Amino acid sequence: MLYGLINWYGRRKRVETVSAHCDIPCKIYDPISAQIATLSVIRFMDQIAELEAKGTLSLADQAQLTRLVQEKETHAEKAKHEVRVIWGDYFKQPQFEKFPDASTLVHNIMLAGSACKQGIEREKGVKLLELVNEFAEAFWTTKDVPTYKATCPYPPSETVVYPKLG
């Protein structure tokens, strides 16, 4: 009802419609969300391969396959989104001076993320993780935070770049 009243008033007074997105610079950025999303993509690809190895799929297997593909694509898009936000909101002239190829790296991440959405080949997921890790390393370097690489403690047990804190 309130929306209808506001809408009626806006039409009557010819108020211009606007929209907004929350771009308050909170300065809280961390590439770990993109890294975890990418690890999820690889894990979903592994699970799809496990189903493929069965040969004939039951109805339950087919339903599981549908869910795995949907989640793989959702997480590939999430990885792309998280990188775009950091690149678009955090990276400014000082960061681009330290990493002049940052835009090329982000573009390659976008392409690799799309490739993950289009296929089920594990190597595409691993390639996306390599690029996202490279982005994470660049990000932490711009904050003068050293990094290290370690194998994540859960499937798919891939190498991830972490900030060395404390």
DSSP file (Angstrom, degrees, kcal/mol; ACC not computed):
  #  RESIDUE AA STRUCTURE BP1 BP2  ACC     N-H-->O    O-->H-N    N-H-->O    O-->H-N    TCO  KAPPA ALPHA  PHI   PSI    X-CA   Y-CA   Z-CA
    1    1 A M     >        0   0    0      0, 0.0     4,-2.2     0, 0.0     5,-0.2   0.000 360.0 360.0 360.0 -44.3    0.0    0.0    0.0
    2    2 A L  H  >  +     0   0    0      1,-0.2     4,-2.6     2,-0.2     5,-0.2   0.913 360.0  51.9 -62.3 -41.8    2.8    2.4    0.9
    3    3 A Y  H  > S+     0   0    0      1,-0.2     4,-2.8     2,-0.2    -1,-0.2   0.919 109.1  50.7 -59.9 -43.3    4.6    1.6   -2.4
    4    4 A G  H  > S+     0   0    0      2,-0.2     4,-2.6     1,-0.2    -1,-0.2   0.893 110.6  48.7 -61.2 -41.1    1.3    2.4   -4.3
    5    5 A L  H  X S+     0   0    0     -4,-2.2     4,-2.4     2,-0.2    -2,-0.2   0.919 113.3  46.3 -65.4 -45.0    0.9    5.7   -2.5
    6    6 A I  H  X S+     0   0    0     -4,-2.6     4,-2.6     2,-0.2    -2,-0.2   0.915 113.4  49.6 -64.4 -42.2    4.5    6.7   -3.2
    7    7 A N  H  X S+     0   0    0     -4,-2.8     4,-2.2    -5,-0.2    -2,-0.2   0.916 110.6  49.6 -62.8 -44.2    4.2    5.6   -6.8
    8    8 A W  H  X S+     0   0    0     -4,-2.6     4,-2.3     1,-0.2    -2,-0.2   0.925 112.4  48.0 -60.1 -45.3    0.9    7.6   -7.2
    9    9 A Y  H  X S+     0   0    0     -4,-2.4     4,-2.6     1,-0.2    -2,-0.2   0.910 109.8  52.9 -62.4 -42.7    2.6   10.7   -5.7
   10   10 A G  H  X>S+     0   0    0     -4,-2.6     5,-2.4     1,-0.2     4,-0.5   0.886 111.7  45.0 -61.7 -40.1    5.6   10.3   -8.0
   11   11 A R  H  <5S+     0   0    0     -4,-2.2     3,-0.3     3,-0.2    -1,-0.2   0.900 114.5  48.8 -69.6 -40.0    3.5   10.1  -11.1
   12   12 A R  H  <5S+     0   0    0     -4,-2.3    -2,-0.2     1,-0.2    -1,-0.2   0.889 119.9  35.7 -68.4 -40.1    1.3   13.1  -10.1
   13   13 A K  H  <5S-     0   0    0     -4,-2.6    -1,-0.2    -5,-0.2    -2,-0.2   0.390 108.5-122.2 -94.8   2.0    4.3   15.3   -9.2
   14   14 A R  T  <5 -     0   0    0     -4,-0.5     2,-0.4    -3,-0.3    -3,-0.2   0.933  42.2-179.3  55.4  51.7    6.5   14.0  -12.1
   15   15 A V      < -     0   0    0     -5,-2.4     2,-0.2    -6,-0.2    -1,-0.2  -0.684  30.2-116.2 -82.1 131.1    9.3   12.8   -9.8
   16   16 A E        -     0   0    0     -2,-0.4     2,-0.3     1,-0.1    -1,-0.1  -0.494  27.5-122.4 -70.5 133.6   12.1   11.3  -11.7
   17   17 A T        +     0   0    0     -2,-0.2     2,-0.3    -7,-0.0    -1,-0.1  -0.587  36.3 177.9 -77.0 134.7   12.7    7.6  -10.9
   18   18 A V        -     0   0    0     -2,-0.3     2,-0.3     2,-0.0     0, 0.0  -0.901  14.1-160.4-131.2 161.9   16.2    6.8   -9.7
   19   19 A S        -     0   0    0     -2,-0.3     2,-0.3     2,-0.0    -2,-0.0  -0.957   8.9-164.2-138.2 159.9   17.9    3.7   -8.5
   20   20 A A        -     0   0    0     -2,-0.3     2,-0.4     2,-0.0    -2,-0.0  -0.954  12.4-149.6-143.2 159.4   21.0    3.2   -6.4
   21   21 A H        -     0   0    0     -2,-0.3     2,-1.2     2,-0.0    -2,-0.0  -0.985  37.7-104.9-127.9 141.3   23.5    0.5   -5.5
   22   22 A C        +     0   0    0     -2,-0.4    -2,-0.0     1,-0.2     0, 0.0  -0.526  52.5 155.6 -70.1  99.9   25.3    0.5   -2.2
   23   23 A D        +     0   0    0     -2,-1.2    -1,-0.2     2,-0.1    -2,-0.0  -0.208  12.7 148.7-117.5  39.6   28.8    1.7   -3.1
   24   24 A I        -     0   0    0      1,-0.1     2,-1.9     2,-0.0     3,-0.2  -0.639  55.9-120.8 -71.8 123.1   29.8    3.1    0.3
   25   25 A P        +     0   0    0      0, 0.0    -1,-0.1     0, 0.0    -2,-0.1  -0.447  46.0 163.1 -72.2  86.3   33.5    2.5    0.5
   26   26 A C        -     0   0    0     -2,-1.9     3,-0.1     2,-0.1    -2,-0.0   0.675  41.0-138.8 -75.9 -16.7   33.7    0.3    3.5
   27   27 A K        +     0   0    0      1,-0.2     2,-0.9    -3,-0.2    -1,-0.1   0.677  59.9 132.2  64.4  20.2   37.2   -0.7    2.5
   28   28 A I        +     0   0    0      2,-0.0     2,-0.4     0, 0.0    -1,-0.2  -0.848  25.6 149.4-103.3  98.8   36.5   -4.3    3.5
   29   29 A Y        +     0   0    0     -2,-0.9     0, 0.0    -3,-0.1     0, 0.0  -0.976  13.5 164.7-129.7 142.2   37.7   -6.3    0.5
   30   30 A D    >   -     0   0    0     -2,-0.4     3,-1.0    52,-0.1     4,-0.3  -0.883  31.0-148.0-159.0 124.3   39.1   -9.8    0.5
   31   31 A P  T 3> S+     0   0    0      0, 0.0     4,-2.1     0, 0.0     3,-0.5   0.496  79.7  95.6 -73.6  -0.9   39.7  -12.2   -2.5
   32   32 A I  H 3> S+     0   0    0      1,-0.2     4,-2.9     2,-0.2     5,-0.2   0.837  77.8  59.3 -60.7 -31.4   39.0  -15.2   -0.3
   33   33 A S  H <> S+     0   0    0     -3,-1.0     4,-2.2     1,-0.2    -1,-0.2   0.913 107.8  45.2 -62.9 -41.0   35.3  -15.2   -1.4
   34   34 A A  H  > S+     0   0    0     -3,-0.5     4,-2.1    -4,-0.3    -2,-0.2   0.881 113.3  51.0 -68.1 -37.8   36.4  -15.6   -5.1
   35   35 A Q  H  X S+     0   0    0     -4,-2.1     4,-2.5     2,-0.2    -2,-0.2   0.924 111.5  46.3 -66.6 -44.0   38.9  -18.3   -4.1
   36   36 A I  H  X S+     0   0    0     -4,-2.9     4,-2.3     2,-0.2    -2,-0.2   0.906 111.6  51.9 -65.9 -40.8   36.4  -20.3   -2.2
   37   37 A A  H  X S+     0   0    0     -4,-2.2     4,-1.9    -5,-0.2    -1,-0.2   0.905 111.2  48.2 -60.5 -40.0   33.9  -20.0   -5.0
   38   38 A T  H  X S+     0   0    0     -4,-2.1     4,-2.2     2,-0.2    -2,-0.2   0.900 108.8  52.2 -69.1 -40.6   36.5  -21.2   -7.4
   39   39 A L  H  X S+     0   0    0     -4,-2.5     4,-2.4     1,-0.2    -1,-0.2   0.890 108.6  52.7 -59.8 -37.8   37.4  -24.2   -5.2
   40   40 A S  H  X S+     0   0    0     -4,-2.3     4,-2.9     2,-0.2    -2,-0.2   0.900 105.2  54.4 -63.6 -40.9   33.7  -25.0   -5.1
   41   41 A V  H  X S+     0   0    0     -4,-1.9     4,-2.3     2,-0.2    -2,-0.2   0.940 110.4  46.1 -57.2 -47.8   33.6  -24.9   -8.9
   42   42 A I  H  X S+     0   0    0     -4,-2.2     4,-2.4     1,-0.2    -2,-0.2   0.919 112.2  50.8 -62.6 -43.4   36.4  -27.5   -9.0
   43   43 A R  H  X S+     0   0    0     -4,-2.4     4,-2.3     1,-0.2    -1,-0.2   0.909 109.9  49.5 -61.9 -42.2   34.7  -29.6   -6.4
   44   44 A F  H  X S+     0   0    0     -4,-2.9     4,-2.4     1,-0.2    -1,-0.2   0.896 109.6  52.0 -64.2 -38.6   31.5  -29.6   -8.4
   45   45 A M  H  X S+     0   0    0     -4,-2.3     4,-2.2    -5,-0.2    -2,-0.2   0.903 109.0  50.8 -62.8 -40.3   33.4  -30.6  -11.5
   46   46 A D  H  X S+     0   0    0     -4,-2.4     4,-2.0     2,-0.2    -2,-0.2   0.917 110.8  48.3 -61.7 -43.4   34.9  -33.5   -9.5
   47   47 A Q  H  X S+     0   0    0     -4,-2.3     4,-1.9     2,-0.2    -2,-0.2   0.864 109.5  52.4 -67.4 -35.6   31.5  -34.6   -8.4
   48   48 A I  H  X S+     0   0    0     -4,-2.4     4,-2.4     2,-0.2    -1,-0.2   0.912 108.5  51.1 -63.8 -41.9   30.2  -34.4  -11.9
   49   49 A A  H  X S+     0   0    0     -4,-2.2     4,-2.0     1,-0.2    -2,-0.2   0.874 106.6  54.7 -62.9 -37.4   33.1  -36.6  -13.1
   50   50 A E  H  X S+     0   0    0     -4,-2.0     4,-0.6     2,-0.2    -1,-0.2   0.907 109.9  46.4 -62.5 -41.3   32.2  -39.1  -10.3
   51   51 A L  H >X S+     0   0    0     -4,-1.9     3,-1.2     1,-0.2     4,-0.5   0.908 109.4  54.5 -66.1 -40.6   28.6  -39.3  -11.6
   52   52 A E  H >< S+     0   0    0     -4,-2.4     3,-1.4     1,-0.3    -2,-0.2   0.871 100.7  60.4 -60.7 -36.5   29.9  -39.6  -15.2
   53   53 A A  H 3< S+     0   0    0     -4,-2.0    -1,-0.3     1,-0.3    -2,-0.2   0.727  91.6  68.9 -65.2 -21.5   32.0  -42.6  -14.1
   54   54 A K  H << S-     0   0    0     -3,-1.2     2,-1.3    -4,-0.6    -1,-0.3   0.775  87.6-155.7 -67.4 -25.3   28.9  -44.5  -13.1
   55   55 A G  S << S+     0   0    0     -3,-1.4     2,-0.4    -4,-0.5    -1,-0.2  -0.707  71.1  48.5  86.9 -95.0   27.8  -44.8  -16.7
   56   56 A T  S    S-     0   0    0     -2,-1.3     2,-0.5    -3,-0.1     5,-0.0  -0.679  80.3-148.1 -84.0 130.5   24.0  -45.1  -16.4
   57   57 A L        -     0   0    0     -2,-0.4    -5,-0.0     4,-0.0    -6,-0.0  -0.842   3.9-139.2-104.5 133.8   22.5  -42.6  -14.1
   58   58 A S     >  -     0   0    0     -2,-0.5     4,-2.5     1,-0.1     5,-0.2  -0.232  37.2 -97.8 -73.0 173.4   19.4  -43.2  -12.0
   59   59 A L  H  > S+     0   0    0      1,-0.2     4,-2.1     2,-0.2     5,-0.2   0.898 128.5  51.2 -61.0 -40.1   16.7  -40.5  -11.7
   60   60 A A  H  > S+     0   0    0      2,-0.2     4,-2.4     1,-0.2    -1,-0.2   0.896 109.3  50.7 -64.4 -40.0   18.3  -39.5   -8.4
   61   61 A D  H  > S+     0   0    0      2,-0.2     4,-2.8     1,-0.2    -2,-0.2   0.899 109.2  51.0 -63.6 -40.5   21.7  -39.2  -10.1
   62   62 A Q  H  X S+     0   0    0     -4,-2.5     4,-2.1     2,-0.2    -2,-0.2   0.896 110.2  48.9 -64.5 -39.6   20.2  -37.1  -12.8
   63   63 A A  H  X S+     0   0    0     -4,-2.1     4,-2.1     2,-0.2    -2,-0.2   0.912 111.8  49.7 -64.9 -42.0   18.7  -34.8  -10.3
   64   64 A Q  H  X S+     0   0    0     -4,-2.4     4,-2.7     1,-0.2    -2,-0.2   0.906 108.8  52.7 -62.4 -42.2   22.1  -34.6   -8.5
   65   65 A L  H  X S+     0   0    0     -4,-2.8     4,-2.5     1,-0.2     5,-0.2   0.911 107.7  51.5 -59.4 -43.7   23.8  -33.8  -11.8
   66   66 A T  H  X S+     0   0    0     -4,-2.1     4,-2.3     1,-0.2    -1,-0.2   0.924 111.8  46.5 -60.1 -45.2   21.3  -31.0  -12.4
   67   67 A R  H  X S+     0   0    0     -4,-2.1     4,-2.6     2,-0.2     5,-0.2   0.905 111.8  51.1 -64.6 -41.8   22.0  -29.5   -9.0
   68   68 A L  H  X S+     0   0    0     -4,-2.7     4,-2.6     2,-0.2    -2,-0.2   0.915 111.2  47.3 -62.8 -43.7   25.8  -29.8   -9.4
   69   69 A V  H  X S+     0   0    0     -4,-2.5     4,-2.3     2,-0.2     5,-0.2   0.928 112.6  49.7 -64.4 -44.1   25.8  -28.1  -12.8
   70   70 A Q  H  X S+     0   0    0     -4,-2.3     4,-2.2    -5,-0.2    -2,-0.2   0.930 114.1  44.4 -61.0 -45.5   23.6  -25.3  -11.4
   71   71 A E  H  X S+     0   0    0     -4,-2.6     4,-2.8     2,-0.2     5,-0.2   0.878 110.0  55.8 -68.7 -37.3   25.8  -24.8   -8.4
   72   72 A K  H  X S+     0   0    0     -4,-2.6     4,-2.1    -5,-0.2    -1,-0.2   0.935 111.9  43.4 -57.7 -46.7   29.0  -24.9  -10.5
   73   73 A E  H  X S+     0   0    0     -4,-2.3     4,-2.0     2,-0.2    -2,-0.2   0.878 112.8  52.1 -69.3 -38.0   27.7  -22.2  -12.7
   74   74 A T  H  X S+     0   0    0     -4,-2.2     4,-2.0    -5,-0.2    -2,-0.2   0.920 112.7  45.1 -62.4 -44.2   26.5  -20.1   -9.8
   75   75 A H  H  X S+     0   0    0     -4,-2.8     4,-2.4     2,-0.2    -2,-0.2   0.839 109.4  54.8 -72.8 -32.6   29.9  -20.3   -8.1
   76   76 A A  H  X S+     0   0    0     -4,-2.1     4,-1.9    -5,-0.2    -1,-0.2   0.913 111.1  46.2 -63.4 -40.8   31.8  -19.5  -11.3
   77   77 A E  H  X S+     0   0    0     -4,-2.0     4,-2.7     2,-0.2    -2,-0.2   0.878 110.1  53.8 -67.9 -37.5   29.7  -16.4  -11.6
   78   78 A K  H  X S+     0   0    0     -4,-2.0     4,-2.9     2,-0.2     5,-0.2   0.917 106.9  51.2 -63.1 -43.0   30.3  -15.6   -7.9
   79   79 A A  H  X S+     0   0    0     -4,-2.4     4,-1.9     1,-0.2    -1,-0.2   0.929 112.0  47.2 -59.5 -44.8   34.0  -15.8   -8.4
   80   80 A K  H  X S+     0   0    0     -4,-1.9     4,-2.5     1,-0.2    -2,-0.2   0.926 112.6  49.9 -61.5 -44.8   33.8  -13.4  -11.4
   81   81 A H  H  X S+     0   0    0     -4,-2.7     4,-2.4     1,-0.2    -2,-0.2   0.927 109.0  50.5 -61.0 -47.3   31.6  -11.1   -9.3
   82   82 A E  H  X S+     0   0    0     -4,-2.9     4,-1.9     1,-0.2    -1,-0.2   0.893 112.6  46.7 -61.7 -40.5   33.9  -11.0   -6.3
   83   83 A V  H  X S+     0   0    0     -4,-1.9     4,-2.9    -5,-0.2     5,-0.2   0.915 110.8  52.7 -67.3 -42.7   36.9  -10.2   -8.5
   84   84 A R  H  X S+     0   0    0     -4,-2.5     4,-2.9     1,-0.2     5,-0.3   0.892 107.9  51.7 -59.8 -39.8   35.0   -7.5  -10.4
   85   85 A V  H  X>S+     0   0    0     -4,-2.4     4,-2.9     2,-0.2     5,-0.6   0.943 113.3  42.9 -64.0 -47.8   34.0   -5.8   -7.2
   86   86 A I  I  X>S+     0   0    0     -4,-1.9     4,-2.0     1,-0.2     5,-1.8   0.935 117.6  46.6 -63.9 -45.0   37.6   -5.6   -5.9
   87   87 A W  I  <5S+     0   0    0     -4,-2.9    -2,-0.2     3,-0.2    -1,-0.2   0.906 120.4  38.7 -63.2 -42.1   38.9   -4.6   -9.3
   88   88 A G  I  <5S+     0   0    0     -4,-2.9    -2,-0.2    -5,-0.2    -1,-0.2   0.845 128.7  28.0 -79.7 -34.8   36.2   -1.9   -9.8
   89   89 A D  I  <5S+     0   0    0     -4,-2.9    -3,-0.2    -5,-0.3    -2,-0.2   0.803 129.7  30.7 -99.2 -33.9   36.0   -0.6   -6.2
   90   90 A Y  I  <<S+     0   0    0     -4,-2.0     2,-0.4    -5,-0.6    -3,-0.2   0.882  95.6  85.1 -95.3 -44.6   39.4   -1.1   -4.7
   91   91 A F      < +     0   0    0     -5,-1.8     2,-0.2     4,-0.1    -1,-0.0  -0.459  54.5 154.2 -69.0 119.2   41.9   -0.9   -7.5
   92   92 A K    >>  -     0   0    0     -2,-0.4     4,-2.5     0, 0.0     3,-0.5  -0.593  61.6 -64.6-127.3-170.5   42.8    2.8   -8.1
   93   93 A Q  H 3> S+     0   0    0      1,-0.2     4,-2.2     2,-0.2     5,-0.2   0.869 130.0  52.4 -52.3 -46.1   45.8    4.5   -9.6
   94   94 A P  H 3> S+     0   0    0      0, 0.0     4,-1.5     0, 0.0    -1,-0.2   0.906 113.0  45.2 -60.2 -38.8   48.3    3.4   -6.8
   95   95 A Q  H <> S+     0   0    0     -3,-0.5     4,-2.3     1,-0.2    -2,-0.2   0.890 112.2  51.0 -70.8 -38.5   47.3   -0.2   -7.2
   96   96 A F  H  < S+     0   0    0     -4,-2.5    -1,-0.2     1,-0.2     6,-0.2   0.817 106.3  55.9 -68.5 -28.9   47.4    0.0  -11.0
   97   97 A E  H  < S+     0   0    0     -4,-2.2    -1,-0.2    -5,-0.3    -2,-0.2   0.894 111.8  42.8 -67.4 -38.6   50.9    1.5  -10.8
   98   98 A K  H  < S+     0   0    0     -4,-1.5    -2,-0.2     1,-0.3    -1,-0.2   0.857 131.3  25.3 -72.3 -35.1   52.0   -1.6   -8.7
   99   99 A F    ><  +     0   0    0     -4,-2.3     3,-1.9    -5,-0.1    -1,-0.3  -0.693  65.5 171.1-131.8  78.4   50.2   -4.0  -11.1
  100  100 A P  T 3  S+     0   0    0      0, 0.0     3,-0.4     0, 0.0     4,-0.2   0.703  80.8  56.4 -64.0 -18.4   49.8   -2.4  -14.5
  101  101 A D  T 3> S+     0   0    0      1,-0.2     4,-2.4     2,-0.1     5,-0.2   0.236  73.2 109.2 -95.1  14.3   48.5   -5.7  -15.9
  102  102 A A  H <> S+     0   0    0     -3,-1.9     4,-2.6     1,-0.2     5,-0.2   0.886  76.6  50.7 -59.2 -41.0   45.6   -5.9  -13.4
  103  103 A S  H  > S+     0   0    0     -3,-0.4     4,-2.3    -4,-0.2    -1,-0.2   0.886 110.5  49.1 -66.7 -37.5   43.0   -5.2  -16.0
  104  104 A T  H  > S+     0   0    0      2,-0.2     4,-2.4    -4,-0.2    -1,-0.2   0.914 111.3  50.2 -65.8 -42.2   44.3   -7.9  -18.3
  105  105 A L  H  X S+     0   0    0     -4,-2.4     4,-2.1     2,-0.2    -2,-0.2   0.927 111.0  48.6 -61.0 -45.6   44.4  -10.4  -15.4
  106  106 A V  H  X S+     0   0    0     -4,-2.6     4,-2.4     1,-0.2    -1,-0.2   0.911 110.3  51.7 -62.2 -42.0   40.8   -9.5  -14.5
  107  107 A H  H  X S+     0   0    0     -4,-2.3     4,-2.2     1,-0.2    -1,-0.2   0.916 109.3  49.9 -60.9 -42.2   39.7  -10.0  -18.1
  108  108 A N  H  X S+     0   0    0     -4,-2.4     4,-2.5     1,-0.2    -1,-0.2   0.856 108.7  52.9 -64.9 -34.5   41.4  -13.4  -18.2
  109  109 A I  H  X S+     0   0    0     -4,-2.1     4,-2.8     2,-0.2    -1,-0.2   0.913 107.8  51.4 -64.8 -42.1   39.6  -14.3  -15.0
  110  110 A M  H  X S+     0   0    0     -4,-2.4     4,-2.1     1,-0.2    -2,-0.2   0.923 112.3  46.1 -60.6 -43.7   36.3  -13.3  -16.6
  111  111 A L  H  X S+     0   0    0     -4,-2.2     4,-2.2     2,-0.2    -2,-0.2   0.916 113.5  48.4 -65.1 -43.1   37.0  -15.5  -19.6
  112  112 A A  H  X S+     0   0    0     -4,-2.5     4,-1.8     2,-0.2    -2,-0.2   0.885 110.4  51.8 -66.1 -38.4   38.2  -18.5  -17.4
  113  113 A G  H  X S+     0   0    0     -4,-2.8     4,-1.6     1,-0.2    -1,-0.2   0.904 109.9  49.0 -63.3 -41.3   35.0  -18.1  -15.3
  114  114 A S  H  X S+     0   0    0     -4,-2.1     4,-1.7    -5,-0.2    -2,-0.2   0.892 107.6  54.9 -64.6 -39.2   32.9  -18.2  -18.4
  115  115 A A  H  X S+     0   0    0     -4,-2.2     4,-1.3     1,-0.2    -1,-0.2   0.874 106.1  52.6 -62.2 -36.4   34.7  -21.3  -19.6
  116  116 A C  H  < S+     0   0    0     -4,-1.8    -1,-0.2     1,-0.2    -2,-0.2   0.867 108.7  49.7 -66.5 -35.6   33.9  -23.0  -16.3
  117  117 A K  H  < S+     0   0    0     -4,-1.6    -1,-0.2     1,-0.2    -2,-0.2   0.825 112.1  49.0 -70.5 -30.2   30.3  -22.2  -16.8
  118  118 A Q  H  < S+     0   0    0     -4,-1.7     2,-0.2    -5,-0.1    -2,-0.2   0.693 118.9  23.0 -84.1 -19.9   30.3  -23.6  -20.3
  119  119 A G     <  -     0   0    0     -4,-1.3   -74,-0.0    -5,-0.1     0, 0.0  -0.709  59.3-133.0-137.9-174.5   32.1  -26.9  -19.6
  120  120 A I        +     0   0    0     -2,-0.2     2,-0.5   -72,-0.0   -71,-0.1   0.176  56.7 131.6-127.5  13.3   32.8  -29.5  -17.0
  121  121 A E    >>  -     0   0    0      1,-0.2     3,-1.5     2,-0.0     4,-0.9  -0.584  51.7-145.5 -76.4 122.7   36.6  -30.0  -17.6
  122  122 A R  H >> S+     0   0    0     -2,-0.5     4,-2.4     1,-0.3     3,-0.6   0.844  95.6  64.7 -56.1 -38.7   38.5  -29.8  -14.3
  123  123 A E  H 3> S+     0   0    0      1,-0.3     4,-2.2     2,-0.2    -1,-0.3   0.797  97.0  57.5 -60.4 -26.9   41.5  -28.1  -15.9
  124  124 A K  H <> S+     0   0    0     -3,-1.5     4,-2.0     2,-0.2    -1,-0.3   0.891 107.8  46.7 -68.5 -38.1   39.3  -25.1  -16.6
  125  125 A G  H <X S+     0   0    0     -4,-0.9     4,-2.3    -3,-0.6    -2,-0.2   0.895 111.5  50.6 -67.8 -40.6   38.5  -24.8  -12.9
  126  126 A V  H  X S+     0   0    0     -4,-2.4     4,-2.4     2,-0.2    -2,-0.2   0.896 109.1  52.0 -64.3 -39.7   42.2  -25.2  -12.0
  127  127 A K  H  X S+     0   0    0     -4,-2.2     4,-2.1    -5,-0.2    -2,-0.2   0.921 108.7  50.5 -62.3 -43.6   43.0  -22.5  -14.5
  128  128 A L  H  X S+     0   0    0     -4,-2.0     4,-2.8     1,-0.2     5,-0.2   0.923 110.1  50.4 -59.8 -43.6   40.5  -20.2  -13.0
  129  129 A L  H  X S+     0   0    0     -4,-2.3     4,-2.9     1,-0.2     5,-0.2   0.910 107.6  53.2 -62.8 -41.7   42.0  -20.9   -9.5
  130  130 A E  H  X S+     0   0    0     -4,-2.4     4,-2.0     1,-0.2    -1,-0.2   0.920 113.1  43.9 -57.7 -44.2   45.5  -20.1  -10.8
  131  131 A L  H  X S+     0   0    0     -4,-2.1     4,-2.3     2,-0.2    -2,-0.2   0.908 113.7  49.0 -69.2 -42.3   44.3  -16.7  -12.1
  132  132 A V  H  X S+     0   0    0     -4,-2.8     4,-2.6     1,-0.2    -2,-0.2   0.886 111.0  51.4 -65.9 -37.9   42.2  -15.9   -9.0
  133  133 A N  H  X S+     0   0    0     -4,-2.9     4,-2.6    -5,-0.2    -1,-0.2   0.903 108.5  51.4 -63.2 -40.7   45.2  -16.8   -6.8
  134  134 A E  H  X S+     0   0    0     -4,-2.0     4,-2.1    -5,-0.2    -2,-0.2   0.908 111.1  48.2 -61.4 -41.4   47.4  -14.5   -8.9
  135  135 A F  H  X S+     0   0    0     -4,-2.3     4,-2.9     2,-0.2    -2,-0.2   0.911 110.5  51.4 -63.9 -43.0   44.8  -11.8   -8.4
  136  136 A A  H  X S+     0   0    0     -4,-2.6     4,-2.7     1,-0.2     5,-0.2   0.912 109.4  50.1 -61.6 -42.9   44.8  -12.5   -4.6
  137  137 A E  H  X S+     0   0    0     -4,-2.6     4,-2.0     1,-0.2    -1,-0.2   0.918 112.3  47.0 -62.7 -42.8   48.5  -12.2   -4.4
  138  138 A A  H  X S+     0   0    0     -4,-2.1     4,-2.0     2,-0.2    -2,-0.2   0.926 111.4  52.4 -63.1 -44.5   48.4   -8.9   -6.3
  139  139 A F  H  X S+     0   0    0     -4,-2.9     4,-0.8     1,-0.2     3,-0.2   0.945 111.7  44.3 -56.6 -51.6   45.7   -7.7   -4.0
  140  140 A W  H ><>S+     0   0    0     -4,-2.7     5,-2.7     1,-0.2     3,-0.6   0.844 109.2  57.4 -66.7 -32.6   47.6   -8.5   -0.8
  141  141 A T  H ><5S+     0   0    0     -4,-2.0     3,-1.8     1,-0.2    -1,-0.2   0.883 100.4  57.2 -64.1 -37.3   50.8   -7.0   -2.2
  142  142 A T  H 3<5S+     0   0    0     -4,-2.0    -1,-0.2     1,-0.3    -2,-0.2   0.752 108.8  47.4 -65.3 -21.3   49.0   -3.7   -2.7
  143  143 A K  T <<5S-     0   0    0     -4,-0.8    -1,-0.3    -3,-0.6    -2,-0.2   0.285 116.3-117.2 -98.3   8.1   48.2   -3.8    1.0
  144  144 A D  T < 5 +     0   0    0     -3,-1.8    -3,-0.2     1,-0.2    -2,-0.1   0.842  69.2 140.9  57.0  35.8   51.8   -4.7    1.9
  145  145 A V      < -     0   0    0     -5,-2.7    -1,-0.2    -6,-0.1    -2,-0.2  -0.943  49.6-131.1-108.0 121.0   50.6   -8.0    3.3
  146  146 A P        -     0   0    0      0, 0.0    18,-3.5     0, 0.0     2,-0.3  -0.298  24.1-151.7 -67.8 157.6   52.9  -10.9    2.6
  147  147 A T  E     -A  163   0A   0     16,-0.3     2,-0.3    14,-0.0    14,-0.1  -0.816  12.1-166.7-125.6 165.6   51.3  -14.1    1.3
  148  148 A Y  E     -A  162   0A   0     14,-2.2    14,-3.1    -2,-0.3     2,-0.4  -0.966  19.8-123.9-145.0 160.9   52.0  -17.8    1.3
  149  149 A K  E     +A  161   0A   0     -2,-0.3     2,-0.3    12,-0.2    12,-0.2  -0.891  33.8 161.4-110.2 139.2   50.6  -20.8   -0.6
  150  150 A A  E     -A  160   0A   0     10,-2.1    10,-3.0    -2,-0.4     2,-0.4  -0.983  43.5-100.8-149.5 156.7   49.1  -23.8    1.1
  151  151 A T  E     -A  159   0A   0     -2,-0.3     8,-0.3     8,-0.2     6,-0.0  -0.673  46.2-113.0 -78.3 129.8   46.8  -26.7    0.1
  152  152 A C        -     0   0    0      6,-2.9    -1,-0.1    -2,-0.4     7,-0.0  -0.352  22.6-124.5 -63.6 146.0   43.3  -26.0    1.3
  153  153 A P  S    S+     0   0    0      0, 0.0    -1,-0.1     0, 0.0    -2,-0.0   0.141  86.5  51.0 -84.0  22.4   42.3  -28.5    4.0
  154  154 A Y  S >  S-     0   0    0      4,-0.1     3,-2.8     0, 0.0     4,-0.3  -0.957  97.3 -35.1-149.3 162.4   39.1  -29.8    2.2
  155  155 A P  T 3  S+     0   0    0      0, 0.0  -112,-0.1     0, 0.0  -113,-0.0  -0.371 120.8  36.6 -58.4 136.2   38.3  -31.1   -1.2
  156  156 A P  T 3  S-     0   0    0      0, 0.0  -116,-0.0     0, 0.0  -117,-0.0  -0.917  86.6-152.1 -95.6  15.2   39.4  -30.4   -3.9
  157  157 A S    <   +     0   0    0     -3,-2.8     2,-0.2     1,-0.2    -6,-0.1   0.916  37.4 155.1  54.2  51.0   42.7  -30.0   -2.0
  158  158 A E        -     0   0    0     -4,-0.3    -6,-2.9     1,-0.1     2,-0.3  -0.642  49.7 -91.1-103.9 163.8   44.1  -27.4   -4.3
  159  159 A T  E     -A  151   0A   0     -8,-0.3     2,-0.4    -2,-0.2    -8,-0.2  -0.580  44.6-173.8 -78.2 134.1   46.8  -24.7   -3.6
  160  160 A V  E     -A  150   0A   0    -10,-3.0   -10,-2.1    -2,-0.3     2,-0.5  -0.967  24.9-124.2-130.2 144.2   45.5  -21.4   -2.4
  161  161 A V  E     -A  149   0A   0     -2,-0.4   -12,-0.2   -12,-0.2  -126,-0.1  -0.779  34.6-175.9 -86.6 127.0   47.2  -18.0   -1.8
  162  162 A Y  E     -A  148   0A   0    -14,-3.1   -14,-2.2    -2,-0.5     2,-0.3  -0.900  28.1-110.3-121.4 151.2   46.6  -16.8    1.8
  163  163 A P  E     -A  147   0A   0      0, 0.0     2,-1.0     0, 0.0   -16,-0.3  -0.597  27.4-128.0 -76.1 142.6   47.6  -13.6    3.5
  164  164 A K        -     0   0    0    -18,-3.5     2,-0.3    -2,-0.3   -17,-0.0  -0.803  39.2-174.8 -91.6 101.4   50.2  -14.0    6.2
  165  165 A L              0   0    0     -2,-1.0   -20,-0.0     1,-0.2   -18,-0.0  -0.689 360.0 360.0-102.4 150.5   48.6  -12.2    9.1
  166  166 A G              0   0    0     -2,-0.3    -1,-0.2     0, 0.0    -2,-0.0   0.455 360.0 360.0  76.2 360.0   49.9  -11.5   12.6
